[in-house]
Amino acid sequence: MLKRLEDKGFVRREESERGFVFSPTLPDSQARRTALGQVVRTFFNGSPVSAASALLGMAQQPDAKELDELEQMIARARRAQSGGE
C-alpha cells in the first residue's frame, strides 16, 4: 500500500538505519481536501450540498455551537460570492 501511495506522490520514502521511513508529501489540510473531494465526486455526484446534508443526517443532534459554526461558514461563503469579503 505504501508503494502505491509513493507512486501516486502522496508519500516519500527515505532510507534509514532500520529500513525505510515514509512521510507525507502534502500538508494535512490539503490531503483532507483532496480525499473529501474524491468522496464528494464518487458518492454525491460532485455535490457538496448533498454531502453536507448526508453529514448532518448522520449527526445525532448537532449542538448549538456546531450549528452556529455552520451558519458562519455559510455567511462567509455568501459574502465571498457577492464580492463582499
N, C-alpha and C positions, 0 to 999 in steps of 0.2 A: 504494500500500500504506500509506503514512504517513497518507493521508487517512482510510482505513478505520480505522486504529488510533486516530486522533484522534476519529473519530465514535464509536468504542466506548469512549473515555475512557482509553485506555492511554497516550497521549502528549499533550502540549500543544504548541502552536505559538506561537512568538513571532517578531515581525519583528526583523530586524537590518539592518545596512547592506548585507549581501551576500545578503539573501533571508530565508528562514525558518530558525529554529533549533528543532528538535524535541527535547523532553526527556521522560523517562518520568514518569508520574503516580503510579506505585506503587513502593514500595521493592523491591529485587531479591528479597528473601526472599518477599514476598507475590506477586510476579509468578511466581516459580518454583512456589509452592504452587498458584496458580491454573492454570498451564499443566499441571503434573503431575496435578492433579485432573481436568482435562479428558481427558488421556491415559488415566488410570485408568478414567474413566467410558466412554470411547469404545472402548478396546481390551481392557479387562479386566472388563467388566460391573460396574464400580464396586468391584471387589475389590482393596484394597491388597495383600492376601496374594498374589494371583495376579500382580500387578505385581512384587512383591518377588521372587517365585520366578523370574519371567522374567529379572529383572535378575541374579540370582545365577547363572542358567543361562548368561547371556552372558559372565560373568567367566571368564577362563581358569582361574584358580585363585586365589580370594581369599586374601590373605596373612593371617597370624595377627592382625595389628593390625586389619585390616578386620573379621574375624570377631569379635574382642573388642569392637569398637565396636558391631556389630550386637547382640551379646549384652547389652551395657549398655543399649542403647536398648530392647530387649525387656523387660529387668528394670525399667526406669523406667516403661514402659507398664503393666506388671503391677501395680507399686506404686500408680500413679495410678488404675488401675481399681479396686483394692481400698481406695482412700482412704488409702493409706499414705504419700503424698507431699504 
